[in-house]
Amino acid sequence: MIVAEKELLIRVQNELLKKTFSKKSIRLSVAQTCISEGIRANLVLKICQISRSSYYYKPHIEDKKAGKSPSPFTKKLTGSYDNDSVVIEEIIKLLALPFVDYGYLKTTTSADRFSLA
């Protein structure tokens, strides 16, 4: 190890000794400070006992859901589109018939037969 690296090592260790070493958030803030001052990241992370993945982790935005948002339209077999509310009304009418207890497959098949979907 070069003399400069040893000095940096001692400086980081002294910085960590001033604070309670057990909390990861404090170790992370000390590591960020030292890295922003120009000390090599891998050396600081090793001394602070922080994994690289923990240091570079960026939390996801909680307000945003993953994936594509649902469409307000349903594509019919003819290729045209209908508003979902129209399709839902037709399915409700279909299921309102007496003694009807359809599951997904039968409802879809019946909707296809009546060209609802």
Steps between C-alpha positions, in 0.01 A plus 500: 500500500626846419556754779211717377262206509610413853434857607155487340434170669588647838288809429194294408546276802530802730186646346316176566625476858347840576157365416317186603628241255205263534247706302515440127356844419787671686760280331339580167505876562868484604576300186316750279691789658838334453425393143383851408834632631684283249585184691464182295157348540609136528744584779247705698225241460733224618599697809140597579388140443240602244430293189519674163139412428389673822700811414370531143140396579235751393151435640205483262241773489214368712225698328562340164372149431700263285376407156265652248190681622169332412321614187147646527405319177441140400580369154214312335538203267413728207809709577308802627522630856227544760507692823546268799180622662298374199667160516445476876130582459465224238675247725271598790198443272642163397555393860153625605331215311338241729721222641816646353816440697772542239871508559753689292517251214122465453446877532765565234356233271148639539623853440673382183181326386298817552792706357531710812875487533 
